[in-house]
């Protein structure tokens, strides 16, 4: 069973996979930053920032997306604060699978 897995891994690694022009081109067009404000009744209660950039991941081009968000509201005198940071890295080979994901959330209130 183990030998079969090793042979399968070697054969899978032997296949040549290069970034396709389509995925790399699309990723380059997506690079940048977008910011959004969150408002309730005209008052800013939070925000979201999205960053997209092409990076090298394991020596190969990949698309990294970082999303940070904050929501800080007071309901009936109780302050509720939620902050989140997510990092997603997609390979720019094949179908562009997710190769890394991280999410950190903090809540108070």
N, C-alpha and C positions, 0 to 999 in steps of 0.2 A: 504494500500500500504506500509506504513512504517512498520507495524507489519510483513508483508510478508518478507520484506527485512531483518528485524532483525532475524526472524526464519531461513531464508536462510543463513545468516551470521553465526548463531550459528551452524547450521548443517554443513556448510563448514568447520568451525573451529574444529568441533568434529571429522572430518576424520583424522586418524593418517597418517602423512606424515613424513617419515624419509628419510634422504639422502640415495640415492641408492649407493651401492658400486661403480657402474660404473661411475657416475658423480663425486663423491668425488675422486676416483682414477685418473680419467682424469684431474681433477682440480689440484691435487697434482703434476702430471707430467708437467702441464703447468706453474707451479710456476717458477719465475725467471725474469730476465731483458734482454731485447734486445735493442741494440742501432744501429741506422742507420745514416750515414752521407748523406747529399744531396749536390751533386757537379754539377757545371755547368762549362764546359770548364776547368776541373781540379781544380777549385777553390771551396772550401767549402762555401756554402751559407746557410746552415741550418742543422738541425738534427731532429731525432725523437727518443724518448725513450719510451719503452713499459715495464711496470711492471705488473706482474700477481702474486697474492697471495691469499691464502685461509684465510678468516677471519671469525669472528662470526658476524652475522647481525641479530639482534633481538634474540640472543641466539642460532642461528642455523648457520651451516657452509654455507658460500657463497664464490663465486669467485669474487675478486675485480680486475679490470683492470684499470690502470692509463696510459694514453697516453699523452705525452707532445711533442709538435713539434714547431719548429721555422724555419722561412724562412726569410732571410734578403738579399735582392738583390737591386742593383742600376740599373735603366733603364733610359738611356738618362739623367743622372745627378740627377734623382729623386730616393731617397732611399725609398724602400717599405719594411716594416717589418710586418710579421704576426706571432703571437704566439697563440697557442691553448693548452688547458688542458682539457682532458675529463676523467671522472670517470664513470665506468660502474660496477654495482654489479649484479651478477646473482645468483639466488637461486640455491642450489644444490639438490633441491627436484623436483620431477615431471619432466617436460621437461626443467628445468633450466631457468625459465623466468627472464627477467630483473626486478629487484626490486628497482633499483635506477639508475638514469642517470643524469650527470651534464656536461655541456660544457661551457667553458669560452674562448672567443676569443678576441684578441686585434689586431688592425690594425693601422699602421701609414704609411702615405705617399700616 
